[in-house]
Amino acid sequence: VTMLRRGLLAWVSRVVVLLVLLCCAVSVLYMLACTPKGDEERLGLPRANGPTGKEGYQAALQEREEQHRHYISSLKRQVAQLKQELQERGERLRSAQSHPSDAAGVRLEPGPPEKTQEDLLAFLRSQVDRAEVHAGVKLATEYAAVPFDSFTLQKVYQLETGLTRHPEEKPVRKDKRDELVEAVESALETLNSPAEGSPNRRPYSASDFIEGIYRTEKDKGTLYELTFKGEQKHEFRRLVLFRPFGPIMKVKQEKLNMANTLINVIVPLAKRVDKFRQFMQNFREMCIQQDGRIHLTVVYFGKEEMNEVKGILENTSKAANFRNFTFIQLNGEFSRGKGLDVGARFWKGSNVLLFFCDVDIYFTSEFLNTCRLNTQPGKKVFYPVLFSQYNPGIIYGHPDAVPPLEQQLVIKKETGFWRDFGFGMTCQYRSDFINIGGFDLDIKGWGGEDVHLYRKYLHSNLIVVRTPVRGLFHLWHEKHCADELTPEQYKMCMQSKAMNEASHGQLGMLVFRHEIEAHLRKQKQKTSSKKT
């Protein structure tokens, strides 16, 4: 604060001195114009006793005085314009500074615009020095290295493949596409600027771009190294650009009270009594005993095993004194989309938060609050990425070695994966679900209806919150892909089945188990022969 005050006083002093000097200069010019000139300079003016006499001399003085008045008026206008521009910039900066930042030791306090701009520019330049641009940085292990991705005008070659799983692709995401186009265009502007090379050199174009590499250090910025064709064979032009990240700025601070936010958990079901019994054990602990702000809606298809399911519900109700549940029975074949749609529309109370859930899902009470905090009617819907469990029989080597369920739910690469291709578990307010048009009820059987709803939200003005969550698990179960599914649905089902079984390495061990067993037998024989 003391440094900013000193800077402010220094800036004001400089402005005052400049204005004083400006006034002095104008006064001197005026005096010089009105003072009689020396003999040599007076030769150019009419003499008092000359042909024009005294009138001509006065006319010349008036003309010179008029010129100086115009000059002074011009200076005043320029000063007024500068003051106005400074005032406008100051207002813009004060507006931006209403949420000051403490990031990286920089605090943008209200003050003179020039000083604030200097501080921000200094911070951005320091980001280049902090990043691994001019020199390498000592790293503890290979896991700490930040790799580059490479790209051409057509494709990006990436290590983090995202949802597409493509190691190379034409960028689908607009922000990534625009980012790389802007980097190439910025490089071309630099190459074609007058300061670069001779004026007779041909201008560079996008066709001269060969390739680029880029990487982002999340706390510093993005480095781009772009290579272009040179003017001669075996000659290249390389530009290194850096997009520094600015200091963190507070956008909003709010107090959220979720004490009265009820969640309606909707579960579509057909048969699968054992899975439902397991689900209700988790529901009783997390929703009834720990959370206490839950309504359960079960939409059951058909009548086979229906009484068993209703019995589990009634037993839970009596044992836990729980009355906040609805049981809906539908005829016809199972349709997940229809079950969820009917369950959501059946609610007759005020606007309620919906959680679309499956019977093979395990969630914690912490997840329920995450569901509440990431939804807002008319503004946000929540699409969590759940952690999908691998086949415990493969993970632990033998069914007898499988530990209790709570011990299995560990987020590691050996135990499961983030199910980023699944969009079935979602939290959204009923009003948003109704306004968006609900599920496509023409989709039958397994898969497709959740993606269709997800895309409708993406096409709307609502914010879609998509993030992995630590308290939501998909429990492994053997998957059967029915012959009645369409080719596309069957393909999706089989891909899901393959991914559910085990990790790449674990599946590899299963494929090569005969070779592994043969190797172990040979080693055992060698050991036995040495002993004898």
C-alpha positions in Angstrom: 0.0 0.0 0.0 2.9 2.4 0.9 4.5 1.7 -2.4 1.3 2.5 -4.3 0.9 5.8 -2.4 4.4 6.8 -3.3 3.8 5.8 -6.9 0.6 7.9 -6.9 2.4 11.0 -5.5 5.2 10.6 -8.0 2.7 10.4 -10.9 0.8 13.5 -9.7 4.1 15.4 -9.3 5.1 14.6 -12.8 1.8 15.7 -14.3 1.9 19.0 -12.4 5.5 19.7 -13.6 4.6 18.9 -17.2 1.6 21.3 -17.1 3.8 24.1 -15.6 6.4 23.6 -18.3 3.7 23.6 -20.9 2.3 27.0 -19.7 5.9 28.4 -19.5 6.6 27.3 -23.1 3.4 28.9 -24.4 4.2 32.2 -22.5 7.7 32.3 -24.0 6.4 31.7 -27.5 3.9 34.4 -27.1 6.5 36.9 -25.8 8.8 36.0 -28.6 6.1 36.6 -31.1 5.2 40.0 -29.7 8.7 41.3 -29.1 10.4 43.4 -31.9 12.9 41.3 -33.7 16.6 42.0 -34.3 17.8 43.8 -37.4 18.2 40.7 -39.4 14.8 39.2 -38.5 13.0 42.6 -39.0 14.0 42.5 -42.6 11.2 40.2 -43.3 8.5 42.5 -41.7 7.2 45.8 -43.1 9.0 48.8 -41.7 7.2 51.5 -39.7 8.2 54.1 -42.3 7.9 51.7 -45.1 5.3 51.8 -47.9 2.6 50.2 -45.7 3.6 52.1 -42.5 2.3 51.4 -39.0 -0.9 49.6 -40.2 1.1 46.9 -42.0 3.2 46.2 -38.9 0.1 45.9 -36.7 -1.5 43.6 -39.2 1.5 41.3 -39.2 1.5 41.2 -35.4 -2.2 40.4 -35.3 -1.7 37.5 -37.7 1.1 36.1 -35.7 -1.0 36.4 -32.5 -3.9 34.7 -34.1 -1.7 31.7 -35.1 -0.5 31.4 -31.5 -4.1 31.5 -30.2 -5.0 28.6 -32.5 -1.9 26.7 -31.4 -2.9 27.2 -27.7 -6.5 26.1 -28.4 -5.1 23.0 -30.1 -3.0 22.2 -27.0 -5.9 22.7 -24.7 -8.0 20.3 -26.7 -5.3 17.7 -26.7 -4.9 18.0 -22.9 -8.7 17.7 -22.5 -8.8 14.6 -24.7 -5.9 13.0 -22.7 -7.7 13.7 -19.4 -10.9 12.1 -20.8 -9.0 9.1 -22.0 -7.3 8.7 -18.6 -10.6 9.0 -16.8 -12.2 6.3 -19.0 -9.3 3.9 -18.6 -9.4 4.6 -14.8 -13.1 3.6 -14.7 -12.5 0.4 -16.6 -9.6 -0.5 -14.4 -11.6 0.3 -11.2 -14.4 -1.9 -12.5 -11.9 -4.8 -13.1 -10.3 -4.2 -9.8 -13.5 -4.5 -7.8 -12.4 -8.2 -7.4 -8.7 -7.7 -6.6 -6.3 -10.6 -6.9 -3.5 -11.9 -4.6 -2.2 -14.4 -7.1 1.5 -14.9 -7.3 2.1 -12.0 -5.0 0.4 -9.4 -7.3 -2.5 -7.3 -5.9 -4.3 -4.9 -8.2 -5.3 -2.2 -5.8 -7.2 0.9 -7.0 -4.7 3.5 -8.0 -3.3 5.4 -11.0 -4.1 3.6 -14.2 -0.5 3.7 -15.4 0.8 2.1 -12.2 -1.9 -0.6 -12.3 -1.1 -1.4 -16.0 2.6 -1.5 -15.2 2.0 -4.0 -12.4 -0.1 -6.2 -14.6 2.4 -6.1 -17.5 5.2 -6.9 -15.0 3.3 -9.9 -13.7 2.6 -11.2 -17.2 6.3 -10.8 -18.1 7.2 -12.7 -15.0 5.0 -15.6 -16.1 7.3 -16.1 -19.1 10.4 -16.1 -16.8 8.7 -18.6 -14.4 7.6 -21.0 -17.1 10.0 -23.4 -18.8 10.6 -21.3 -21.9 14.2 -20.0 -21.9 15.8 -22.8 -19.8 14.9 -26.2 -18.4 13.6 -26.8 -14.9 14.9 -29.5 -12.5 12.1 -32.1 -12.0 12.0 -34.8 -9.4 10.7 -37.6 -11.6 9.5 -38.3 -15.1 5.9 -38.0 -13.9 6.5 -34.3 -13.3 7.3 -33.5 -16.9 4.8 -31.5 -18.9 4.7 -33.0 -22.4 4.1 -31.1 -25.6 1.3 -31.9 -28.1 2.1 -31.3 -31.8 -0.1 -30.0 -34.6 -0.4 -29.1 -38.2 -3.1 -27.0 -40.0 -5.2 -30.1 -40.2 -4.6 -32.3 -37.2 -3.6 -32.3 -33.5 -1.5 -35.2 -32.2 -2.2 -35.5 -28.5 -1.4 -37.6 -25.4 -4.5 -36.8 -23.5 -7.1 -38.1 -25.9 -10.3 -37.2 -24.0 -13.7 -38.6 -24.8 -12.9 -39.3 -28.4 -10.0 -41.6 -27.5 -8.3 -40.4 -30.7 -4.5 -40.1 -30.6 -4.8 -37.7 -33.5 -7.8 -35.7 -34.5 -9.1 -32.6 -36.2 -9.9 -30.5 -33.1 -13.6 -30.8 -32.3 -13.6 -28.4 -29.3 -14.0 -24.8 -30.5 -11.7 -23.4 -27.8 -8.8 -25.6 -28.8 -9.4 -25.0 -32.5 -9.5 -21.2 -32.1 -6.5 -21.2 -29.8 -4.2 -22.9 -32.4 -5.6 -20.8 -35.3 -4.9 -17.6 -33.3 -1.3 -18.8 -32.6 -0.6 -19.4 -36.3 -2.2 -16.1 -37.3 -0.2 -14.2 -34.7 3.0 -15.8 -36.0 2.2 -14.8 -39.6 1.6 -11.2 -38.5 5.0 -11.1 -36.9 6.7 -12.7 -39.9 5.0 -10.3 -42.3 5.7 -7.1 -40.3 7.9 -4.4 -41.9 10.5 -4.9 -39.2 11.1 -8.5 -40.4 13.4 -8.9 -43.4 13.6 -7.0 -46.7 10.6 -5.2 -48.3 11.1 -7.4 -51.5 10.5 -10.6 -49.6 7.4 -12.5 -50.4 4.7 -12.5 -47.7 4.3 -15.6 -45.5 1.0 -17.5 -45.6 -0.6 -20.4 -43.8 0.7 -22.8 -46.5 4.2 -22.0 -45.2 3.4 -23.4 -41.8 5.0 -26.8 -41.3 4.2 -27.8 -37.7 4.0 -26.6 -34.2 4.2 -27.9 -30.7 2.5 -26.5 -27.6 2.1 -27.2 -23.9 0.3 -25.6 -21.0 1.7 -25.1 -17.5 -1.6 -24.6 -15.6 -0.3 -21.9 -13.3 1.8 -20.0 -15.9 0.5 -20.1 -19.4 0.8 -21.8 -22.8 4.0 -22.1 -24.8 3.9 -22.4 -28.6 6.8 -23.2 -30.9 5.9 -22.7 -34.6 8.0 -23.7 -37.6 7.6 -22.2 -41.0 9.4 -22.7 -44.4 12.4 -20.4 -44.9 13.4 -18.5 -48.0 16.0 -21.0 -49.0 16.1 -24.8 -49.1 16.9 -26.3 -45.8 16.1 -23.0 -44.1 13.3 -22.5 -41.6 11.7 -19.8 -39.5 10.8 -20.6 -35.9 8.6 -18.4 -33.7 8.3 -18.9 -30.0 5.1 -17.4 -28.5 3.7 -17.5 -25.0 0.2 -16.8 -23.8 0.6 -15.9 -20.1 -2.1 -16.5 -17.6 -3.2 -13.5 -15.6 -3.7 -13.4 -11.8 -6.7 -15.1 -10.3 -9.7 -12.7 -9.9 -12.6 -13.3 -7.6 -15.8 -13.4 -9.6 -18.4 -14.2 -7.0 -18.9 -15.1 -3.3 -22.2 -16.5 -2.1 -23.8 -18.3 0.8 -25.7 -21.5 -0.1 -28.2 -23.1 2.2 -29.1 -26.6 1.2 -31.0 -27.5 4.4 -34.4 -27.7 2.6 -33.2 -29.0 -0.8 -35.0 -32.3 -1.4 -33.6 -34.8 -3.9 -36.0 -37.1 -5.7 -34.0 -40.3 -6.6 -35.6 -42.0 -9.5 -34.7 -45.6 -10.3 -36.1 -47.5 -13.3 -36.2 -51.3 -12.7 -37.2 -54.6 -14.1 -36.5 -57.8 -12.1 -32.9 -57.7 -10.6 -34.2 -58.3 -7.1 -30.7 -59.0 -5.6 -29.3 -55.8 -7.0 -32.2 -53.8 -5.7 -31.7 -55.3 -2.2 -28.0 -54.2 -2.3 -29.1 -50.8 -3.6 -31.5 -50.3 -0.7 -28.9 -51.2 1.9 -26.8 -48.4 0.5 -29.8 -46.1 0.2 -30.8 -46.7 3.8 -27.4 -45.8 5.2 -26.6 -42.8 3.0 -30.0 -41.3 2.3 -32.2 -42.1 5.3 -29.7 -42.3 8.2 -27.1 -39.7 7.1 -28.8 -37.2 4.7 -32.5 -37.3 5.5 -33.6 -35.0 2.6 -34.5 -37.7 0.0 -37.5 -39.0 -1.8 -37.3 -42.3 -3.6 -39.3 -43.1 -6.8 -39.1 -46.7 -8.1 -40.5 -47.2 -11.6 -41.0 -50.9 -12.1 -41.7 -52.6 -15.5 -43.8 -55.8 -15.6 -45.1 -57.9 -12.7 -42.5 -60.6 -12.5 -40.6 -60.3 -9.2 -42.6 -57.1 -8.5 -43.9 -58.3 -5.1 -40.3 -59.1 -3.9 -39.2 -55.5 -4.8 -42.3 -54.0 -3.1 -41.5 -56.2 -0.1 -37.9 -54.8 0.2 -39.3 -51.3 0.0 -41.9 -52.0 2.7 -39.4 -53.6 5.0 -37.0 -50.6 4.7 -39.9 -48.3 5.4 -40.9 -50.1 8.6 -37.3 -50.6 9.8 -36.2 -47.0 9.2 -39.5 -45.3 9.6 -39.2 -44.0 6.0 -42.3 -42.9 4.2 -40.9 -40.7 1.4 -41.1 -43.2 -1.5 -43.3 -43.8 -4.5 -43.7 -47.1 -6.4 -45.0 -46.9 -10.0 -45.7 -50.0 -11.9 -45.7 -49.9 -15.8 -46.6 -52.6 -18.3 -44.6 -53.4 -21.4 -40.9 -54.0 -22.0 -38.2 -52.2 -20.0 -37.2 -48.7 -21.3 -34.9 -46.8 -19.1 -35.8 -43.5 -20.7 -39.5 -44.0 -20.3 -39.1 -45.1 -16.6 -37.1 -42.0 -15.7 -39.5 -39.7 -17.7 -42.6 -41.2 -16.0 -40.9 -40.9 -12.6 -40.0 -37.3 -13.1 -43.4 -36.2 -14.4 -45.2 -38.1 -11.6 -44.0 -35.6 -9.0 -46.8 -33.3 -8.0 -45.1 -31.0 -5.5 -43.0 -27.9 -6.0 -39.9 -27.8 -8.2 -37.7 -30.7 -7.0 -34.1 -31.7 -7.7 -34.0 -35.0 -9.6 -31.3 -37.6 -9.4 -31.6 -40.2 -12.2 -30.0 -43.3 -10.8 -29.6 -47.0 -11.7 -29.9 -50.0 -9.4 -26.2 -50.9 -9.8 -25.0 -47.5 -8.5 -23.3 -46.9 -5.1 -23.2 -43.3 -3.8 -22.1 -41.6 -0.6 -23.9 -38.9 1.4 -21.2 -36.4 0.3 -22.2 -37.0 -3.3 -25.8 -36.0 -2.5 -24.5 -32.5 -1.4 -22.3 -32.4 -4.6 -25.5 -33.0 -6.5 -27.2 -30.1 -4.8 -24.3 -27.7 -5.1 -23.8 -28.2 -8.8 -27.4 -27.6 -9.9 -29.5 -24.5 -10.2 -33.0 -24.3 -11.7 -32.9 -22.4 -15.0 -29.1 -22.2 -14.9 -27.1 -25.4 -14.3 -27.5 -29.1 -14.7 -25.0 -31.7 -13.3 -23.6 -34.6 -15.2 -21.0 -36.3 -12.9 -18.5 -38.8 -14.3 -18.7 -41.8 -12.1 -16.0 -44.3 -11.3 -16.7 -47.7 -12.8 -15.6 -50.8 -11.0 -13.7 -53.6 -12.8 -14.6 -57.3 -12.4 -13.6 -58.0 -8.8 -12.9 -61.6 -9.7 -10.2 -60.5 -12.1 -8.8 -57.7 -9.9 -8.3 -59.8 -6.8 -7.3 -63.0 -8.7 -10.0 -65.3 -7.3 -13.7 -64.8 -6.2 -12.8 -66.0 -2.7 -10.2 -63.2 -2.3 -12.7 -60.4 -3.0 -13.0 -58.1 0.1 -16.3 -56.5 1.3 -17.9 -53.9 -1.0 -16.8 -50.8 1.0 -13.1 -51.9 0.7 -13.5 -52.5 -3.1 -14.5 -48.9 -3.8 -11.0 -47.4 -4.2 -10.2 -45.0 -7.0 -7.1 -46.5 -8.6 -6.2 -47.6 -12.2 -6.2 -51.2 -11.1 -9.7 -51.1 -9.7 -11.7 -49.2 -12.3 -11.9 -46.2 -14.6 -13.7 -42.9 -15.0 -16.8 -43.7 -17.1 -16.6 -40.6 -19.2 -18.6 -42.0 -22.0 -21.7 -42.5 -19.7 -24.3 -39.8 -19.2 -27.0 -41.7 -17.4 -26.4 -40.5 -13.8 -27.4 -36.9 -13.7 -28.8 -34.2 -11.3 -31.2 -31.6 -12.7 -34.3 -29.7 -11.5 -37.6 -31.0 -12.7 -38.5 -27.7 -14.3 -35.4 -27.9 -16.5 -36.1 -31.5 -17.5 -39.7 -30.6 -18.5 -38.6 -27.4 -20.4 -36.0 -29.3 -22.3 -38.5 -31.9 -23.5 -37.6 -34.9 -21.4 -36.3 -38.2 -22.8 -36.9 -39.5 -26.3 -39.5 -42.2 -25.6 -39.0 -43.9 -29.0 -35.7 -45.3 -27.8 -36.2 -48.9 -26.5 -33.9 -51.1 -24.4 -30.3 -50.2 -23.5 -28.5 -47.0 -24.2 -28.9 -43.9 -26.3 -31.6 -42.0 -24.4 -29.1 -40.5 -21.9 -26.9 -39.2 -24.7 -29.9 -37.7 -26.5 -30.9 -35.7 -23.3 -27.3 -34.7 -22.6 -27.0 -33.2 -26.1 -30.3 -31.3 -25.7 -28.8 -29.6 -22.7 -25.5 -28.8 -24.6 -27.6 -27.2 -27.3 -29.4 -25.0 -24.7 -28.2 -21.9 -22.7 -27.9 -23.9 -19.5 -24.5 -24.6 -18.0 -23.6 -28.3 -18.1 -21.3 -29.2 -15.2 -19.3 -32.3 -16.2 -16.7 -33.5 -13.7 -15.4 -36.7 -12.1 -16.8 -37.2 -8.6 -15.2 -39.3 -5.8 -18.5 -40.5 -4.2 -20.3 -42.1 -7.2 -19.5 -45.7 -8.3 -20.8 -48.1 -10.9 -20.7 -51.6 -9.4 -19.5 -54.3 -11.7 -22.1 -56.8 -12.9 -22.0 -59.2 -15.8 -23.4 -57.5 -18.9 -25.6 -59.2 -21.5 -26.2 -57.6 -24.8 -29.5 -58.7 -26.2 -30.0 -59.7 -29.8 -33.0 -57.4 -30.1 -30.7 -54.3 -29.9 -30.0 -52.2 -33.0 -26.5 -52.7 -34.5 -25.4 -49.3 -33.0 -26.8 -50.1 -29.6 -25.3 -53.6 -29.7 -21.9 -52.1 -30.6 -22.2 -49.6 -27.7 -23.2 -52.4 -25.3 -20.2 -54.7 -26.3 -17.7 -51.8 -26.0 -19.1 -51.1 -22.5 -18.8 -54.8 -21.7 -15.2 -54.9 -22.7 -14.2 -51.8 -20.8 -16.0 -53.1 -17.7 -14.0 -56.3 -17.2 -10.5 -55.1 -16.4 -7.6 -52.8 -17.2 -5.6 -53.1 -20.4 -2.7 -54.8 -18.5 -5.1 -57.1 -16.6 -6.8 -58.2 -19.9 -3.3 -58.8 -21.4 -2.4 -61.1 -18.5 -5.6 -63.1 -19.2 -4.8 -63.3 -23.0 -1.2 -64.5 -22.3 -2.0 -66.6 -19.3 -1.0 -69.8 -21.0 2.5 -68.4 -21.9 2.8 -67.1 -18.3 1.9 -70.5 -16.8 4.3 -72.3 -19.2 7.1 -69.9 -18.1 6.3 -70.5 -14.4 6.5 -74.3 -15.0 9.9 -74.0 -16.6 11.2 -71.9 -13.8 9.9 -74.4 -11.3 11.6 -77.3 -13.2 14.9 -75.4 -13.2 14.7 -74.8 -9.5 13.9 -78.5 -8.8 16.8 -79.7 -11.0 19.3 -77.4 -9.2 18.2 -78.8 -5.9 18.7 -82.4 -7.0 
